[in-house]
Amino acid sequence: MMKVIRKLYDWTLRIAAHRHAQWGLFGLAFVESSVFPLPPDLVLIPMCIAERKKAFLFAAICTLGSVLGGIFAYFVGYFLYDTIGVRIVDFYGYQVQFQAFQKLYNEHGAWIVLAGGFTPIPYKLITIASGVTQMDLVAFTVYSVIGRAGRFFLVAALLWKYGAPIRDFIEKYMGWLTILFFILLIGGFVAVKYIA
C-alpha cells in the first residue's frame, strides 16, 4: 500500500511541474467547489513543492478557480436545485441533513460559508445551499474569497517558507499523512450529517 502511495506522490510531483499544471489546478479547484469530492490541496501542495517560488501564484489560481466554481454551484442551487442540485446532494446522501442545514443560513450564513471555505467540510454542499437559500451573492462571494484564500494561501505560505523540510516531512510520513488526510476528508462529510 505504501509503495502505491509513494508512486502516486512521485507521479503527482511530476505532473505538478508540467506546463499545463496551472490549468489543471484551476479546473480541479473549480469542480471541487461544485461536484468533485477531492480537494484541490492534493494538487496545490505538490505544485508548491515542485516550484516553491510560485507558491503564492498557485494559491491565487486555486482561490480563483474555487470561488468561481462556488459561484457556479450557487447558481445551480439558486436556479437548478430541483433538477441538478438535488442529485448532487443525494449523491452524497445528505438530503435530510441538507434540508436542516438550510435553516442555519437564516442566522449564520456568512459564518457557514467562511468556515466551509477554510475547513474540510464539503464546500460544494455549502455553495449549493447558499444558492438554495438565496444568500446575498456579494456576501457569499466575499466570504468565499476570504475562506478559500485563507486556506490556500496558508498552505502556500508554509510550503514557501519551509519548502525542503516540509517536503522531507511529507516524504518521511507519507503513509500517516495520507491516512490523516482521508480521516479529515471523511470527517468533513460526517460533520455535515450532524451539523443540523
MODELLER restraints for C-alpha pairs under 7 A, 6 or more apart:
rsr = mdl.restraints
at = mdl.atoms
rsr.add(forms.Gaussian(group=physical.xy_distance, feature=features.Distance(at['CA:2:A'], at['CA:175:A']), mean=6.08, stdev=0.5))
rsr.add(forms.Gaussian(group=physical.xy_distance, feature=features.Distance(at['CA:12:A'], at['CA:46:A']), mean=6.50, stdev=0.5))
rsr.add(forms.Gaussian(group=physical.xy_distance, feature=features.Distance(at['CA:13:A'], at['CA:46:A']), mean=5.20, stdev=0.5))
rsr.add(forms.Gaussian(group=physical.xy_distance, feature=features.Distance(at['CA:13:A'], at['CA:47:A']), mean=6.74, stdev=0.5))
rsr.add(forms.Gaussian(group=physical.xy_distance, feature=features.Distance(at['CA:13:A'], at['CA:50:A']), mean=6.27, stdev=0.5))
rsr.add(forms.Gaussian(group=physical.xy_distance, feature=features.Distance(at['CA:15:A'], at['CA:21:A']), mean=6.57, stdev=0.5))
rsr.add(forms.Gaussian(group=physical.xy_distance, feature=features.Distance(at['CA:16:A'], at['CA:43:A']), mean=6.82, stdev=0.5))
rsr.add(forms.Gaussian(group=physical.xy_distance, feature=features.Distance(at['CA:16:A'], at['CA:46:A']), mean=5.98, stdev=0.5))
rsr.add(forms.Gaussian(group=physical.xy_distance, feature=features.Distance(at['CA:16:A'], at['CA:47:A']), mean=4.55, stdev=0.5))
rsr.add(forms.Gaussian(group=physical.xy_distance, feature=features.Distance(at['CA:16:A'], at['CA:50:A']), mean=6.59, stdev=0.5))
rsr.add(forms.Gaussian(group=physical.xy_distance, feature=features.Distance(at['CA:17:A'], at['CA:47:A']), mean=6.49, stdev=0.5))
rsr.add(forms.Gaussian(group=physical.xy_distance, feature=features.Distance(at['CA:17:A'], at['CA:50:A']), mean=6.05, stdev=0.5))
rsr.add(forms.Gaussian(group=physical.xy_distance, feature=features.Distance(at['CA:25:A'], at['CA:40:A']), mean=6.75, stdev=0.5))
rsr.add(forms.Gaussian(group=physical.xy_distance, feature=features.Distance(at['CA:25:A'], at['CA:43:A']), mean=6.36, stdev=0.5))
rsr.add(forms.Gaussian(group=physical.xy_distance, feature=features.Distance(at['CA:25:A'], at['CA:44:A']), mean=6.85, stdev=0.5))
rsr.add(forms.Gaussian(group=physical.xy_distance, feature=features.Distance(at['CA:25:A'], at['CA:62:A']), mean=6.25, stdev=0.5))
rsr.add(forms.Gaussian(group=physical.xy_distance, feature=features.Distance(at['CA:26:A'], at['CA:61:A']), mean=5.77, stdev=0.5))
rsr.add(forms.Gaussian(group=physical.xy_distance, feature=features.Distance(at['CA:26:A'], at['CA:62:A']), mean=5.53, stdev=0.5))
rsr.add(forms.Gaussian(group=physical.xy_distance, feature=features.Distance(at['CA:26:A'], at['CA:65:A']), mean=4.73, stdev=0.5))
rsr.add(forms.Gaussian(group=physical.xy_distance, feature=features.Distance(at['CA:27:A'], at['CA:65:A']), mean=6.53, stdev=0.5))
rsr.add(forms.Gaussian(group=physical.xy_distance, feature=features.Distance(at['CA:28:A'], at['CA:40:A']), mean=5.79, stdev=0.5))
rsr.add(forms.Gaussian(group=physical.xy_distance, feature=features.Distance(at['CA:29:A'], at['CA:40:A']), mean=5.14, stdev=0.5))
rsr.add(forms.Gaussian(group=physical.xy_distance, feature=features.Distance(at['CA:29:A'], at['CA:62:A']), mean=5.60, stdev=0.5))
rsr.add(forms.Gaussian(group=physical.xy_distance, feature=features.Distance(at['CA:29:A'], at['CA:65:A']), mean=5.02, stdev=0.5))
rsr.add(forms.Gaussian(group=physical.xy_distance, feature=features.Distance(at['CA:29:A'], at['CA:66:A']), mean=4.53, stdev=0.5))
rsr.add(forms.Gaussian(group=physical.xy_distance, feature=features.Distance(at['CA:30:A'], at['CA:65:A']), mean=4.49, stdev=0.5))
rsr.add(forms.Gaussian(group=physical.xy_distance, feature=features.Distance(at['CA:30:A'], at['CA:66:A']), mean=4.63, stdev=0.5))
rsr.add(forms.Gaussian(group=physical.xy_distance, feature=features.Distance(at['CA:30:A'], at['CA:68:A']), mean=6.33, stdev=0.5))
rsr.add(forms.Gaussian(group=physical.xy_distance, feature=features.Distance(at['CA:30:A'], at['CA:69:A']), mean=4.05, stdev=0.5))
rsr.add(forms.Gaussian(group=physical.xy_distance, feature=features.Distance(at['CA:31:A'], at['CA:69:A']), mean=6.00, stdev=0.5))
rsr.add(forms.Gaussian(group=physical.xy_distance, feature=features.Distance(at['CA:32:A'], at['CA:38:A']), mean=6.44, stdev=0.5))
rsr.add(forms.Gaussian(group=physical.xy_distance, feature=features.Distance(at['CA:32:A'], at['CA:39:A']), mean=6.01, stdev=0.5))
rsr.add(forms.Gaussian(group=physical.xy_distance, feature=features.Distance(at['CA:32:A'], at['CA:40:A']), mean=6.97, stdev=0.5))
rsr.add(forms.Gaussian(group=physical.xy_distance, feature=features.Distance(at['CA:32:A'], at['CA:124:A']), mean=6.80, stdev=0.5))
rsr.add(forms.Gaussian(group=physical.xy_distance, feature=features.Distance(at['CA:33:A'], at['CA:66:A']), mean=5.62, stdev=0.5))
rsr.add(forms.Gaussian(group=physical.xy_distance, feature=features.Distance(at['CA:33:A'], at['CA:69:A']), mean=5.12, stdev=0.5))
rsr.add(forms.Gaussian(group=physical.xy_distance, feature=features.Distance(at['CA:33:A'], at['CA:70:A']), mean=4.95, stdev=0.5))
rsr.add(forms.Gaussian(group=physical.xy_distance, feature=features.Distance(at['CA:33:A'], at['CA:123:A']), mean=5.69, stdev=0.5))
rsr.add(forms.Gaussian(group=physical.xy_distance, feature=features.Distance(at['CA:33:A'], at['CA:124:A']), mean=4.60, stdev=0.5))
rsr.add(forms.Gaussian(group=physical.xy_distance, feature=features.Distance(at['CA:34:A'], at['CA:69:A']), mean=5.88, stdev=0.5))
rsr.add(forms.Gaussian(group=physical.xy_distance, feature=features.Distance(at['CA:34:A'], at['CA:70:A']), mean=6.06, stdev=0.5))
rsr.add(forms.Gaussian(group=physical.xy_distance, feature=features.Distance(at['CA:34:A'], at['CA:73:A']), mean=4.92, stdev=0.5))
rsr.add(forms.Gaussian(group=physical.xy_distance, feature=features.Distance(at['CA:34:A'], at['CA:124:A']), mean=4.55, stdev=0.5))
rsr.add(forms.Gaussian(group=physical.xy_distance, feature=features.Distance(at['CA:35:A'], at['CA:88:A']), mean=6.74, stdev=0.5))
rsr.add(forms.Gaussian(group=physical.xy_distance, feature=features.Distance(at['CA:35:A'], at['CA:124:A']), mean=6.16, stdev=0.5))
rsr.add(forms.Gaussian(group=physical.xy_distance, feature=features.Distance(at['CA:44:A'], at['CA:58:A']), mean=6.69, stdev=0.5))
rsr.add(forms.Gaussian(group=physical.xy_distance, feature=features.Distance(at['CA:48:A'], at['CA:54:A']), mean=6.72, stdev=0.5))
rsr.add(forms.Gaussian(group=physical.xy_distance, feature=features.Distance(at['CA:48:A'], at['CA:55:A']), mean=4.71, stdev=0.5))
rsr.add(forms.Gaussian(group=physical.xy_distance, feature=features.Distance(at['CA:48:A'], at['CA:156:A']), mean=6.48, stdev=0.5))
rsr.add(forms.Gaussian(group=physical.xy_distance, feature=features.Distance(at['CA:48:A'], at['CA:159:A']), mean=6.30, stdev=0.5))
rsr.add(forms.Gaussian(group=physical.xy_distance, feature=features.Distance(at['CA:49:A'], at['CA:159:A']), mean=6.57, stdev=0.5))
rsr.add(forms.Gaussian(group=physical.xy_distance, feature=features.Distance(at['CA:49:A'], at['CA:163:A']), mean=6.21, stdev=0.5))
rsr.add(forms.Gaussian(group=physical.xy_distance, feature=features.Distance(at['CA:49:A'], at['CA:167:A']), mean=6.69, stdev=0.5))
rsr.add(forms.Gaussian(group=physical.xy_distance, feature=features.Distance(at['CA:52:A'], at['CA:159:A']), mean=6.98, stdev=0.5))
rsr.add(forms.Gaussian(group=physical.xy_distance, feature=features.Distance(at['CA:52:A'], at['CA:160:A']), mean=5.39, stdev=0.5))
rsr.add(forms.Gaussian(group=physical.xy_distance, feature=features.Distance(at['CA:52:A'], at['CA:163:A']), mean=6.66, stdev=0.5))
rsr.add(forms.Gaussian(group=physical.xy_distance, feature=features.Distance(at['CA:53:A'], at['CA:160:A']), mean=6.84, stdev=0.5))
rsr.add(forms.Gaussian(group=physical.xy_distance, feature=features.Distance(at['CA:55:A'], at['CA:156:A']), mean=5.07, stdev=0.5))
rsr.add(forms.Gaussian(group=physical.xy_distance, feature=features.Distance(at['CA:55:A'], at['CA:160:A']), mean=6.04, stdev=0.5))
rsr.add(forms.Gaussian(group=physical.xy_distance, feature=features.Distance(at['CA:56:A'], at['CA:153:A']), mean=6.53, stdev=0.5))
rsr.add(forms.Gaussian(group=physical.xy_distance, feature=features.Distance(at['CA:56:A'], at['CA:156:A']), mean=5.82, stdev=0.5))
rsr.add(forms.Gaussian(group=physical.xy_distance, feature=features.Distance(at['CA:59:A'], at['CA:152:A']), mean=5.15, stdev=0.5))
rsr.add(forms.Gaussian(group=physical.xy_distance, feature=features.Distance(at['CA:59:A'], at['CA:153:A']), mean=5.33, stdev=0.5))
rsr.add(forms.Gaussian(group=physical.xy_distance, feature=features.Distance(at['CA:59:A'], at['CA:156:A']), mean=6.07, stdev=0.5))
rsr.add(forms.Gaussian(group=physical.xy_distance, feature=features.Distance(at['CA:63:A'], at['CA:145:A']), mean=6.96, stdev=0.5))
rsr.add(forms.Gaussian(group=physical.xy_distance, feature=features.Distance(at['CA:63:A'], at['CA:148:A']), mean=5.70, stdev=0.5))
rsr.add(forms.Gaussian(group=physical.xy_distance, feature=features.Distance(at['CA:63:A'], at['CA:149:A']), mean=5.39, stdev=0.5))
rsr.add(forms.Gaussian(group=physical.xy_distance, feature=features.Distance(at['CA:63:A'], at['CA:152:A']), mean=6.74, stdev=0.5))
rsr.add(forms.Gaussian(group=physical.xy_distance, feature=features.Distance(at['CA:67:A'], at['CA:144:A']), mean=6.13, stdev=0.5))
rsr.add(forms.Gaussian(group=physical.xy_distance, feature=features.Distance(at['CA:67:A'], at['CA:145:A']), mean=6.25, stdev=0.5))
rsr.add(forms.Gaussian(group=physical.xy_distance, feature=features.Distance(at['CA:70:A'], at['CA:127:A']), mean=5.38, stdev=0.5))
rsr.add(forms.Gaussian(group=physical.xy_distance, feature=features.Distance(at['CA:73:A'], at['CA:124:A']), mean=6.98, stdev=0.5))
rsr.add(forms.Gaussian(group=physical.xy_distance, feature=features.Distance(at['CA:73:A'], at['CA:127:A']), mean=5.56, stdev=0.5))
rsr.add(forms.Gaussian(group=physical.xy_distance, feature=features.Distance(at['CA:73:A'], at['CA:128:A']), mean=5.18, stdev=0.5))
rsr.add(forms.Gaussian(group=physical.xy_distance, feature=features.Distance(at['CA:74:A'], at['CA:127:A']), mean=5.07, stdev=0.5))
rsr.add(forms.Gaussian(group=physical.xy_distance, feature=features.Distance(at['CA:74:A'], at['CA:128:A']), mean=4.89, stdev=0.5))
rsr.add(forms.Gaussian(group=physical.xy_distance, feature=features.Distance(at['CA:74:A'], at['CA:130:A']), mean=5.91, stdev=0.5))
rsr.add(forms.Gaussian(group=physical.xy_distance, feature=features.Distance(at['CA:74:A'], at['CA:131:A']), mean=4.20, stdev=0.5))
rsr.add(forms.Gaussian(group=physical.xy_distance, feature=features.Distance(at['CA:75:A'], at['CA:131:A']), mean=5.82, stdev=0.5))
rsr.add(forms.Gaussian(group=physical.xy_distance, feature=features.Distance(at['CA:76:A'], at['CA:84:A']), mean=6.93, stdev=0.5))
rsr.add(forms.Gaussian(group=physical.xy_distance, feature=features.Distance(at['CA:76:A'], at['CA:85:A']), mean=5.95, stdev=0.5))
rsr.add(forms.Gaussian(group=physical.xy_distance, feature=features.Distance(at['CA:76:A'], at['CA:128:A']), mean=6.48, stdev=0.5))
rsr.add(forms.Gaussian(group=physical.xy_distance, feature=features.Distance(at['CA:76:A'], at['CA:131:A']), mean=6.99, stdev=0.5))
rsr.add(forms.Gaussian(group=physical.xy_distance, feature=features.Distance(at['CA:77:A'], at['CA:85:A']), mean=5.64, stdev=0.5))
rsr.add(forms.Gaussian(group=physical.xy_distance, feature=features.Distance(at['CA:77:A'], at['CA:128:A']), mean=4.43, stdev=0.5))
rsr.add(forms.Gaussian(group=physical.xy_distance, feature=features.Distance(at['CA:77:A'], at['CA:129:A']), mean=6.25, stdev=0.5))
rsr.add(forms.Gaussian(group=physical.xy_distance, feature=features.Distance(at['CA:77:A'], at['CA:131:A']), mean=4.30, stdev=0.5))
rsr.add(forms.Gaussian(group=physical.xy_distance, feature=features.Distance(at['CA:77:A'], at['CA:132:A']), mean=4.56, stdev=0.5))
rsr.add(forms.Gaussian(group=physical.xy_distance, feature=features.Distance(at['CA:78:A'], at['CA:131:A']), mean=4.09, stdev=0.5))
rsr.add(forms.Gaussian(group=physical.xy_distance, feature=features.Distance(at['CA:78:A'], at['CA:132:A']), mean=4.74, stdev=0.5))
rsr.add(forms.Gaussian(group=physical.xy_distance, feature=features.Distance(at['CA:78:A'], at['CA:134:A']), mean=6.31, stdev=0.5))
rsr.add(forms.Gaussian(group=physical.xy_distance, feature=features.Distance(at['CA:81:A'], at['CA:132:A']), mean=6.79, stdev=0.5))
rsr.add(forms.Gaussian(group=physical.xy_distance, feature=features.Distance(at['CA:85:A'], at['CA:128:A']), mean=6.79, stdev=0.5))
rsr.add(forms.Gaussian(group=physical.xy_distance, feature=features.Distance(at['CA:89:A'], at['CA:95:A']), mean=5.92, stdev=0.5))
rsr.add(forms.Gaussian(group=physical.xy_distance, feature=features.Distance(at['CA:94:A'], at['CA:193:A']), mean=6.75, stdev=0.5))
rsr.add(forms.Gaussian(group=physical.xy_distance, feature=features.Distance(at['CA:97:A'], at['CA:193:A']), mean=5.59, stdev=0.5))
rsr.add(forms.Gaussian(group=physical.xy_distance, feature=features.Distance(at['CA:97:A'], at['CA:196:A']), mean=6.07, stdev=0.5))
rsr.add(forms.Gaussian(group=physical.xy_distance, feature=features.Distance(at['CA:100:A'], at['CA:196:A']), mean=5.33, stdev=0.5))
rsr.add(forms.Gaussian(group=physical.xy_distance, feature=features.Distance(at['CA:101:A'], at['CA:196:A']), mean=5.33, stdev=0.5))
rsr.add(forms.Gaussian(group=physical.xy_distance, feature=features.Distance(at['CA:102:A'], at['CA:129:A']), mean=6.15, stdev=0.5))
rsr.add(forms.Gaussian(group=physical.xy_distance, feature=features.Distance(at['CA:102:A'], at['CA:133:A']), mean=6.49, stdev=0.5))
rsr.add(forms.Gaussian(group=physical.xy_distance, feature=features.Distance(at['CA:110:A'], at['CA:140:A']), mean=6.86, stdev=0.5))
rsr.add(forms.Gaussian(group=physical.xy_distance, feature=features.Distance(at['CA:110:A'], at['CA:143:A']), mean=6.49, stdev=0.5))
rsr.add(forms.Gaussian(group=physical.xy_distance, feature=features.Distance(at['CA:113:A'], at['CA:126:A']), mean=6.38, stdev=0.5))
rsr.add(forms.Gaussian(group=physical.xy_distance, feature=features.Distance(at['CA:113:A'], at['CA:140:A']), mean=6.88, stdev=0.5))
rsr.add(forms.Gaussian(group=physical.xy_distance, feature=features.Distance(at['CA:113:A'], at['CA:143:A']), mean=6.12, stdev=0.5))
rsr.add(forms.Gaussian(group=physical.xy_distance, feature=features.Distance(at['CA:113:A'], at['CA:144:A']), mean=6.17, stdev=0.5))
rsr.add(forms.Gaussian(group=physical.xy_distance, feature=features.Distance(at['CA:114:A'], at['CA:143:A']), mean=5.15, stdev=0.5))
rsr.add(forms.Gaussian(group=physical.xy_distance, feature=features.Distance(at['CA:114:A'], at['CA:144:A']), mean=6.06, stdev=0.5))
rsr.add(forms.Gaussian(group=physical.xy_distance, feature=features.Distance(at['CA:114:A'], at['CA:146:A']), mean=6.79, stdev=0.5))
rsr.add(forms.Gaussian(group=physical.xy_distance, feature=features.Distance(at['CA:114:A'], at['CA:147:A']), mean=4.75, stdev=0.5))
rsr.add(forms.Gaussian(group=physical.xy_distance, feature=features.Distance(at['CA:115:A'], at['CA:147:A']), mean=6.56, stdev=0.5))
rsr.add(forms.Gaussian(group=physical.xy_distance, feature=features.Distance(at['CA:116:A'], at['CA:122:A']), mean=6.97, stdev=0.5))
rsr.add(forms.Gaussian(group=physical.xy_distance, feature=features.Distance(at['CA:116:A'], at['CA:123:A']), mean=5.44, stdev=0.5))
rsr.add(forms.Gaussian(group=physical.xy_distance, feature=features.Distance(at['CA:116:A'], at['CA:126:A']), mean=6.71, stdev=0.5))
rsr.add(forms.Gaussian(group=physical.xy_distance, feature=features.Distance(at['CA:117:A'], at['CA:123:A']), mean=6.18, stdev=0.5))
rsr.add(forms.Gaussian(group=physical.xy_distance, feature=features.Distance(at['CA:117:A'], at['CA:144:A']), mean=5.94, stdev=0.5))
rsr.add(forms.Gaussian(group=physical.xy_distance, feature=features.Distance(at['CA:117:A'], at['CA:147:A']), mean=4.28, stdev=0.5))
rsr.add(forms.Gaussian(group=physical.xy_distance, feature=features.Distance(at['CA:117:A'], at['CA:148:A']), mean=4.76, stdev=0.5))
rsr.add(forms.Gaussian(group=physical.xy_distance, feature=features.Distance(at['CA:118:A'], at['CA:147:A']), mean=4.83, stdev=0.5))
rsr.add(forms.Gaussian(group=physical.xy_distance, feature=features.Distance(at['CA:118:A'], at['CA:148:A']), mean=5.73, stdev=0.5))
rsr.add(forms.Gaussian(group=physical.xy_distance, feature=features.Distance(at['CA:118:A'], at['CA:150:A']), mean=6.64, stdev=0.5))
rsr.add(forms.Gaussian(group=physical.xy_distance, feature=features.Distance(at['CA:118:A'], at['CA:151:A']), mean=5.04, stdev=0.5))
rsr.add(forms.Gaussian(group=physical.xy_distance, feature=features.Distance(at['CA:120:A'], at['CA:184:A']), mean=6.34, stdev=0.5))
rsr.add(forms.Gaussian(group=physical.xy_distance, feature=features.Distance(at['CA:120:A'], at['CA:185:A']), mean=5.89, stdev=0.5))
rsr.add(forms.Gaussian(group=physical.xy_distance, feature=features.Distance(at['CA:120:A'], at['CA:188:A']), mean=4.92, stdev=0.5))
rsr.add(forms.Gaussian(group=physical.xy_distance, feature=features.Distance(at['CA:121:A'], at['CA:188:A']), mean=4.10, stdev=0.5))
rsr.add(forms.Gaussian(group=physical.xy_distance, feature=features.Distance(at['CA:121:A'], at['CA:189:A']), mean=6.18, stdev=0.5))
rsr.add(forms.Gaussian(group=physical.xy_distance, feature=features.Distance(at['CA:121:A'], at['CA:192:A']), mean=6.85, stdev=0.5))
rsr.add(forms.Gaussian(group=physical.xy_distance, feature=features.Distance(at['CA:122:A'], at['CA:188:A']), mean=6.12, stdev=0.5))
rsr.add(forms.Gaussian(group=physical.xy_distance, feature=features.Distance(at['CA:122:A'], at['CA:189:A']), mean=6.11, stdev=0.5))
rsr.add(forms.Gaussian(group=physical.xy_distance, feature=features.Distance(at['CA:159:A'], at['CA:166:A']), mean=6.68, stdev=0.5))
